[in-house]
Amino acid sequence: MDHSIRSHRGISPKLGQRVYVDPAATVIGDVCLGDDASVWPGAVIRGDMHSIKVGARSNVQDNAVLHITHASDFNPGGFPLNIGDDVVIGHRAVLHGCTLGNRILVGNGA
């Protein structure tokens, strides 16, 4: 397995067909990347406490961070992160424990 794609607590990312993960990106743990998804340099997708799903043809651009929401007094159990199909996550965007539908643009630095 590529060093940019890593298991966490025995769970490895699942990659669809024709997925591109740049060698300078990091994909860790319980992550599922749909067919034709792409992850660009410096992006981090960390599925350590919950799952992260990135839909088909979606792309995670340079230096974006995708993470879950940890369990706390305000969020018992925490939340996973789910991204639909044909979504663009812009450069330096940060997403935590949310759900996005299909055909969405998350702007740079959001």
C-alpha positions, 0 to 999 in steps of 0.5 A: 500500500502507498505511504500516502494511504494508511491503515488506522487501528486495523482499518484501511481506506477503500478505493474505488476504480480509477481513484487518484491519491497524490503521493503528497496527500494522506488518506488514513483509516475508515475512508471510502473514495468513490470511483474516479475520485481524486485527492490532491497534494497536501490534502488530509482525509482522516477517518480515525473515530468514524467513517468518511465517504467521498462520492464518485467523481468528487475531488479534494483539492490541495491542503484541504482537511476532511475529518470526523467529529469526535464524541463529546458531551455536546455530540454523544457518539460524534459524527461521520463525514459524508460527501456526495458525488461530483463534489469539489472541496476547494483548496484549504477547505476544512470539513468536520463531521458533516454531510454534503449532497451531490454536485456541490462546490465548497469554496477555497479556504471554507 
